[in-house]
Amino acid sequence: MNLPIYNIEGHETGKISLNPKIFGVKTKSWILHQVIVAQQANSRVNVAHTKTRGEVRGGGKKPWKQKGTGRARHGSIRSPLWRGGGITFGPLNTRNFKIKVNQKVKTQALMMALSEKVNEKALIILEQLSFDVIKTKNIVDLFKNLKINDKKILLSLPVKDDKIVKSARQIKKIKLTAADSLNVRELLWADTLLTTVKGVERIEKTHAANTGATQKN
């Protein structure tokens, strides 16, 4: 598997060979779906909470005696039947939305997502990426040269570069991530995965131990 390498002017400067066990995995949609659902559920912040009758303040005294008033029997003004009372079957912040997915399945889904980017010709590899100054125009010009300025871009760096991060933070439709911290959700979000030769090497090194198991499946 050979892909072209580009410079920051958008010109092809060579070829790079990709590991087919990472970038050539057959896609199984049900695995991608399982991992995406789990990632969304695990990132969910559970803040919605309604109080039950036991949590609402007050209502300790019986509003009127049990018999003889001609009114219905009530034991507390904080009953769910009363205005200002507790809520029955409302959302609780104690609910656990976490979904467990085996690490092997996560890795498999990640390699499928990377392979999809290769199949769709949406993986662009630069020979290197660095700037002398912090300037948004540097990133804008780079995307124009690569003809991806109208796409959602996931920029994956082998190591953190503050100049690149700060130059890109004002641009919409771009996310930055470390090459060894890619996840399926961001890969499927992006129209284009942009990285460098060292970024590809970092990806392959990170997942080298799992390629054998993934290839068998």
Residue frames as qw, qx, qy, qz and C-alpha x, y, z in Angstrom:
[[0.000, 0.888, 0.459, 0.000, 0.00, 0.00, 0.00],
 [0.461, -0.038, 0.053, 0.885, 1.72, 3.14, -1.26],
 [0.041, 0.909, 0.407, -0.078, 0.42, 6.67, -0.75],
 [0.448, 0.628, -0.022, 0.636, 1.90, 9.95, -2.00],
 [0.474, -0.538, -0.296, 0.631, 3.76, 12.32, 0.30],
 [0.226, 0.847, 0.251, 0.411, 3.21, 16.06, -0.07],
 [0.385, -0.014, -0.287, 0.877, 5.06, 19.17, 1.03],
 [0.020, 0.581, 0.506, -0.637, 3.33, 22.23, 2.49],
 [0.180, 0.364, -0.318, -0.857, 3.05, 23.72, -1.02],
 [0.777, 0.289, 0.311, -0.464, 0.85, 20.78, -2.03],
 [0.558, 0.574, -0.548, -0.241, 3.39, 19.15, -4.37],
 [0.989, -0.142, 0.011, -0.038, 4.05, 15.43, -4.32],
 [0.001, -0.814, 0.579, -0.047, 7.57, 14.64, -3.15],
 [0.097, 0.326, -0.940, 0.043, 7.57, 10.87, -2.80],
 [0.747, -0.217, -0.490, -0.394, 5.73, 7.75, -1.71],
 [0.286, -0.405, 0.716, -0.492, 5.19, 6.02, 1.63],
 [0.514, -0.059, -0.833, -0.193, 4.38, 2.37, 2.21],
 [0.547, -0.390, 0.268, -0.690, 1.60, 1.71, 4.71],
 [0.132, -0.120, 0.961, -0.209, 1.12, -1.35, 6.87],
 [0.462, -0.168, -0.599, -0.632, -1.87, -3.22, 5.35],
 [0.428, -0.334, -0.811, 0.219, -2.67, -4.75, 8.74],
 [0.112, -0.458, -0.416, 0.778, -3.48, -1.25, 9.99],
 [0.234, 0.456, -0.106, -0.852, -4.51, 0.68, 6.88],
 [0.404, 0.158, -0.698, -0.571, -5.99, -2.20, 4.84],
 [0.166, 0.107, 0.907, -0.372, -8.50, -3.80, 7.21],
 [0.180, -0.385, -0.738, -0.524, -11.90, -4.85, 5.92],
 [0.267, -0.208, 0.242, -0.909, -14.72, -2.73, 7.36],
 [0.270, -0.401, -0.876, 0.005, -17.42, -4.29, 9.52],
 [0.168, -0.548, -0.135, -0.808, -20.10, -1.68, 10.10],
 [0.697, -0.594, -0.355, -0.187, -21.51, -3.32, 13.22],
 [0.709, -0.238, -0.279, 0.603, -18.15, -3.03, 14.99],
 [0.202, 0.271, 0.016, 0.941, -17.84, 0.66, 14.12],
 [0.435, -0.584, -0.313, -0.610, -21.40, 1.23, 15.31],
 [0.764, -0.482, -0.403, 0.143, -20.76, -0.55, 18.61],
 [0.580, -0.121, -0.199, 0.781, -17.65, 1.50, 19.35],
 [0.009, 0.392, 0.148, 0.908, -19.24, 4.83, 18.33],
 [0.569, -0.617, -0.372, -0.397, -22.28, 4.22, 20.54],
 [0.758, -0.412, -0.336, 0.379, -19.99, 3.32, 23.46],
 [0.425, 0.081, -0.078, 0.898, -17.83, 6.43, 22.99],
 [0.206, -0.508, -0.225, -0.806, -20.88, 8.68, 22.89],
 [0.696, -0.584, -0.379, -0.175, -22.38, 7.04, 25.96],
 [0.745, -0.286, -0.278, 0.535, -19.11, 7.16, 27.91],
 [0.286, 0.166, -0.022, 0.943, -18.62, 10.86, 27.15],
 [0.304, -0.674, -0.464, -0.488, -22.13, 11.69, 28.34],
 [0.091, 0.165, -0.523, 0.831, -22.26, 14.05, 31.32],
 [0.361, -0.524, -0.755, -0.156, -25.22, 13.00, 33.44],
 [0.076, 0.075, -0.341, 0.934, -26.43, 16.21, 35.10],
 [0.504, -0.328, -0.324, -0.731, -30.22, 15.95, 34.72],
 [0.253, -0.111, -0.870, 0.409, -31.74, 15.14, 38.10],
 [0.471, -0.501, -0.225, -0.690, -35.23, 15.34, 39.58],
 [0.147, -0.288, 0.737, -0.594, -36.01, 14.91, 43.25],
 [0.430, -0.312, -0.833, -0.153, -38.08, 12.05, 44.54],
 [0.488, -0.741, -0.240, -0.394, -40.55, 12.58, 47.39],
 [0.805, -0.451, -0.191, 0.335, -37.80, 11.55, 49.80],
 [0.562, 0.050, 0.026, 0.825, -35.49, 14.32, 48.56],
 [0.042, -0.678, -0.260, -0.687, -37.95, 17.23, 48.48],
 [0.148, 0.092, -0.566, 0.806, -37.67, 19.42, 51.56],
 [0.448, -0.075, 0.254, -0.854, -40.65, 19.51, 53.95],
 [0.721, -0.031, -0.481, -0.497, -43.76, 17.38, 54.04],
 [0.233, 0.155, -0.891, 0.358, -42.95, 15.67, 57.31],
 [0.313, 0.149, 0.608, -0.714, -46.28, 16.47, 58.85],
 [0.164, 0.424, 0.867, 0.204, -49.50, 14.82, 57.73],
 [0.026, -0.254, -0.215, -0.943, -51.56, 17.62, 56.07],
 [0.590, -0.284, 0.095, -0.750, -54.82, 16.60, 57.82],
 [0.523, -0.209, 0.767, -0.307, -56.12, 13.72, 59.82],
 [0.094, -0.047, 0.937, 0.334, -56.88, 10.42, 58.15],
 [0.081, -0.497, -0.838, -0.210, -60.63, 10.40, 58.66],
 [0.123, -0.695, -0.566, 0.426, -63.48, 12.79, 59.25],
 [0.073, -0.483, 0.115, 0.865, -62.57, 15.67, 56.94],
 [0.652, 0.622, 0.342, -0.269, -64.36, 14.48, 53.82],
 [0.337, 0.801, -0.431, -0.244, -61.16, 14.85, 51.83],
 [0.894, 0.268, -0.355, 0.057, -58.91, 12.24, 50.29],
 [0.803, -0.546, 0.088, 0.223, -56.31, 10.58, 52.48],
 [0.530, 0.725, -0.280, 0.339, -52.80, 12.12, 52.22],
 [0.813, -0.439, -0.162, 0.346, -49.68, 11.53, 54.21],
 [0.478, -0.402, 0.139, 0.769, -47.38, 14.27, 52.84],
 [0.347, 0.859, 0.104, -0.362, -47.60, 17.46, 50.81],
 [0.012, -0.650, 0.647, 0.398, -44.45, 16.27, 49.01],
 [0.692, 0.200, 0.694, -0.004, -46.26, 13.36, 47.40],
 [0.235, -0.026, 0.624, 0.745, -45.87, 13.22, 43.57],
 [0.063, 0.659, 0.722, 0.199, -49.62, 13.92, 43.42],
 [0.168, -0.883, -0.261, 0.352, -49.10, 17.39, 44.88],
 [0.419, 0.836, -0.048, 0.352, -47.75, 20.49, 43.21],
 [0.085, -0.811, 0.484, -0.319, -44.23, 21.02, 44.52],
 [0.873, -0.319, 0.350, -0.117, -43.94, 17.37, 45.42],
 [0.441, -0.400, 0.723, 0.351, -41.47, 14.76, 44.26],
 [0.559, 0.480, -0.410, -0.538, -41.21, 13.49, 40.69],
 [0.844, -0.044, 0.524, -0.104, -42.00, 9.89, 39.76],
 [0.813, 0.247, 0.418, 0.320, -39.70, 8.19, 37.25],
 [0.225, 0.964, -0.113, -0.091, -37.81, 11.41, 36.44],
 [0.706, 0.511, -0.362, 0.331, -34.16, 11.53, 35.29],
 [0.701, -0.701, 0.087, 0.104, -31.57, 10.82, 37.99],
 [0.268, 0.833, -0.481, 0.051, -27.90, 11.76, 37.94],
 [0.548, -0.432, 0.709, -0.098, -27.08, 8.43, 39.56],
 [0.898, 0.360, 0.208, -0.141, -27.92, 6.57, 36.36],
 [0.438, -0.482, 0.616, 0.443, -24.92, 4.89, 34.75],
 [0.695, 0.644, -0.002, -0.320, -24.77, 5.22, 30.95],
 [0.122, -0.637, 0.721, 0.243, -21.32, 3.61, 30.60],
 [0.942, 0.283, -0.003, -0.181, -20.90, 0.90, 27.96],
 [0.513, -0.555, 0.608, 0.241, -17.93, -1.43, 28.12],
 [0.804, 0.564, -0.152, -0.112, -16.16, -2.40, 24.91],
 [0.883, -0.251, 0.195, 0.344, -13.19, -4.76, 24.82],
 [0.175, -0.750, 0.355, 0.530, -9.87, -3.19, 23.91],
 [0.420, -0.020, 0.783, 0.458, -9.47, -5.62, 21.02],
 [0.299, 0.704, 0.632, 0.126, -12.75, -4.40, 19.50],
 [0.040, -0.929, -0.040, 0.366, -11.75, -0.74, 19.99],
 [0.303, -0.519, 0.577, 0.554, -8.46, -1.32, 18.19],
 [0.404, 0.274, 0.803, 0.342, -10.19, -3.21, 15.41],
 [0.210, 0.861, 0.458, -0.063, -12.68, -0.37, 14.89],
 [0.149, -0.842, 0.200, 0.478, -9.87, 2.22, 14.82],
 [0.342, -0.262, 0.719, 0.545, -8.01, 0.32, 12.12],
 [0.342, 0.552, 0.734, 0.199, -11.22, 0.00, 10.11],
 [0.078, 0.939, 0.220, -0.252, -11.75, 3.76, 10.35],
 [0.236, -0.665, 0.465, 0.535, -8.15, 4.37, 9.21],
 [0.394, 0.068, 0.814, 0.421, -8.62, 1.93, 6.34],
 [0.290, 0.773, 0.564, -0.026, -11.79, 3.76, 5.30],
 [0.027, -0.893, 0.107, 0.437, -9.81, 6.98, 5.06],
 [0.292, -0.368, 0.710, 0.525, -7.32, 5.26, 2.75],
 [0.360, 0.380, 0.820, 0.233, -10.09, 3.75, 0.60],
 [0.179, 0.886, 0.417, -0.095, -11.80, 7.13, 0.29],
 [0.555, 0.399, 0.027, 0.729, -8.49, 8.84, -0.56],
 [0.285, -0.887, -0.129, -0.339, -9.06, 11.01, 2.49],
 [0.745, -0.551, 0.059, 0.371, -5.67, 10.39, 4.11],
 [0.434, 0.841, -0.144, 0.289, -3.12, 13.09, 3.27],
 [0.816, -0.403, -0.022, 0.413, 0.46, 12.67, 4.41],
 [0.165, 0.963, -0.193, 0.090, 2.94, 15.54, 4.64],
 [0.729, 0.309, -0.431, 0.432, 6.71, 15.07, 4.64],
 [0.391, -0.218, -0.519, 0.728, 6.81, 17.43, 7.63],
 [0.142, -0.810, -0.388, -0.415, 4.81, 20.21, 9.23],
 [0.503, -0.480, -0.299, 0.654, 6.29, 23.08, 11.20],
 [0.162, 0.890, 0.215, 0.367, 5.98, 26.87, 11.31],
 [0.463, 0.208, -0.315, 0.802, 8.39, 29.57, 12.40],
 [0.151, -0.096, 0.280, -0.943, 5.66, 31.83, 13.78],
 [0.199, 0.432, 0.823, -0.311, 2.14, 31.51, 15.12],
 [0.244, 0.290, -0.238, -0.894, -0.07, 32.59, 12.25],
 [0.660, 0.324, 0.573, -0.363, -3.52, 31.38, 11.21],
 [0.556, 0.687, -0.234, -0.404, -2.72, 32.17, 7.57],
 [0.007, -0.470, 0.874, 0.124, -0.09, 29.41, 7.59],
 [0.402, 0.144, 0.885, -0.186, -2.76, 26.79, 8.21],
 [0.551, 0.643, 0.267, -0.460, -5.23, 28.40, 5.79],
 [0.355, 0.693, -0.510, -0.366, -2.63, 28.46, 3.01],
 [0.173, -0.266, 0.948, 0.025, -1.68, 24.83, 3.73],
 [0.505, 0.351, 0.737, -0.280, -5.28, 23.68, 3.35],
 [0.512, 0.737, -0.015, -0.441, -5.68, 25.69, 0.15],
 [0.149, 0.601, -0.735, -0.277, -2.53, 24.15, -1.31],
 [0.174, -0.053, 0.982, -0.040, -3.84, 20.67, -0.48],
 [0.400, -0.148, -0.498, -0.755, -7.35, 21.62, -1.76],
 [0.419, -0.376, -0.818, 0.121, -9.05, 20.64, 1.48],
 [0.036, 0.078, -0.297, 0.951, -9.99, 24.10, 2.78],
 [0.561, -0.184, -0.157, -0.792, -13.72, 23.32, 2.47],
 [0.746, -0.127, -0.648, -0.089, -13.59, 20.04, 4.41],
 [0.674, -0.685, 0.165, -0.224, -13.71, 18.94, 8.03],
 [0.592, 0.531, -0.551, 0.254, -10.11, 18.12, 8.91],
 [0.822, -0.566, 0.049, 0.043, -8.58, 16.00, 11.63],
 [0.373, 0.761, -0.466, 0.254, -4.94, 17.07, 12.02],
 [0.924, -0.375, -0.033, 0.071, -2.91, 14.37, 13.71],
 [0.165, 0.848, -0.461, 0.204, 0.52, 15.35, 15.01],
 [0.785, 0.074, -0.561, 0.252, 3.30, 12.95, 16.10],
 [0.437, -0.285, -0.478, 0.706, 4.22, 15.35, 18.92],
 [0.027, -0.893, -0.415, 0.174, 2.54, 18.47, 20.25],
 [0.422, 0.180, 0.142, 0.877, 3.60, 21.67, 18.50],
 [0.049, -0.644, -0.463, 0.607, 2.30, 24.83, 20.19],
 [0.044, 0.372, -0.300, -0.877, 2.84, 26.94, 17.09],
 [0.191, -0.146, -0.817, -0.524, 0.63, 24.63, 15.01],
 [0.175, -0.522, -0.804, 0.225, -1.97, 24.33, 17.75],
 [0.045, -0.619, -0.271, 0.735, -2.24, 28.08, 18.25],
 [0.071, 0.238, -0.491, -0.835, -2.22, 28.76, 14.51],
 [0.232, -0.206, -0.852, -0.422, -5.17, 26.39, 14.00],
 [0.053, -0.359, -0.782, 0.507, -7.35, 27.27, 16.98],
 [0.263, 0.422, 0.120, -0.859, -9.22, 30.07, 15.16],
 [0.328, 0.171, -0.687, -0.625, -10.20, 27.84, 12.23],
 [0.759, 0.016, 0.323, -0.565, -13.58, 26.15, 12.17],
 [0.944, 0.257, -0.060, -0.200, -14.02, 22.53, 11.09],
 [0.557, 0.491, -0.615, 0.264, -10.63, 21.41, 12.34],
 [0.795, -0.583, 0.105, -0.130, -9.66, 19.18, 15.24],
 [0.312, 0.652, -0.663, 0.194, -6.17, 18.38, 16.46],
 [0.909, -0.363, 0.126, -0.160, -5.10, 15.14, 18.09],
 [0.262, -0.620, 0.726, 0.136, -1.96, 13.18, 18.82],
 [0.562, 0.331, -0.664, -0.367, -1.09, 10.40, 16.39],
 [0.283, 0.040, -0.936, 0.205, -1.11, 7.85, 19.20],
 [0.187, 0.259, 0.659, -0.681, -4.48, 9.06, 20.55],
 [0.337, -0.004, -0.517, -0.787, -6.73, 8.71, 17.52],
 [0.376, 0.186, 0.799, -0.431, -10.28, 7.57, 18.13],
 [0.239, 0.354, 0.831, 0.355, -13.03, 6.25, 15.86],
 [0.089, 0.817, 0.508, -0.259, -15.50, 9.04, 16.59],
 [0.046, -0.785, 0.181, 0.591, -13.16, 11.81, 15.41],
 [0.251, -0.186, 0.767, 0.561, -12.01, 9.80, 12.38],
 [0.199, 0.515, 0.806, 0.213, -15.58, 9.29, 11.19],
 [0.023, 0.855, 0.292, -0.428, -16.37, 12.96, 11.88],
 [0.137, -0.646, 0.374, 0.651, -13.56, 14.19, 9.64],
 [0.754, 0.627, 0.028, -0.195, -13.69, 14.37, 5.86],
 [0.648, 0.600, -0.386, 0.267, -9.89, 14.30, 5.74],
 [0.786, -0.566, 0.048, 0.243, -7.18, 12.93, 8.01],
 [0.422, 0.819, -0.268, 0.283, -4.03, 15.02, 7.72],
 [0.771, -0.584, 0.179, 0.180, -0.79, 13.82, 9.25],
 [0.162, 0.815, -0.538, -0.139, 2.94, 13.57, 8.57],
 [0.707, 0.303, -0.638, 0.026, 5.36, 10.76, 7.77],
 [0.127, 0.240, -0.773, 0.574, 6.37, 10.67, 11.43],
 [0.593, -0.070, 0.292, -0.747, 2.68, 10.68, 12.34],
 [0.868, 0.164, -0.344, -0.319, 2.12, 7.53, 10.27],
 [0.513, 0.298, -0.738, 0.321, 5.15, 5.93, 11.89],
 [0.200, -0.213, 0.612, -0.735, 3.75, 6.80, 15.32],
 [0.781, 0.015, 0.037, -0.623, 0.35, 5.29, 14.44],
 [0.830, 0.226, -0.501, -0.095, 1.92, 2.07, 13.18],
 [0.306, 0.310, -0.743, 0.508, 4.24, 1.80, 16.18],
 [0.432, -0.204, 0.434, -0.764, 1.35, 2.36, 18.62],
 [0.847, 0.083, 0.176, -0.494, -0.76, -0.42, 17.12],
 [0.414, 0.486, -0.755, -0.150, 1.97, -2.78, 15.92],
 [0.146, -0.171, 0.919, -0.324, 1.35, -5.25, 18.74],
 [0.557, 0.293, 0.564, -0.534, -2.33, -5.57, 17.79],
 [0.441, 0.464, -0.444, -0.627, -1.98, -6.06, 14.05],
 [0.142, 0.133, -0.972, -0.128, -1.77, -9.84, 14.17],
 [0.184, 0.332, 0.827, -0.415, -4.97, -10.27, 16.20],
 [0.392, 0.559, 0.132, -0.719, -6.84, -7.73, 14.09],
 [0.305, 0.397, -0.665, -0.554, -5.80, -9.30, 10.82],
 [0.001, -0.058, -0.998, 0.009, -7.20, -12.70, 11.84],
 [0.239, 0.521, 0.673, -0.468, -10.61, -11.20, 12.49]]
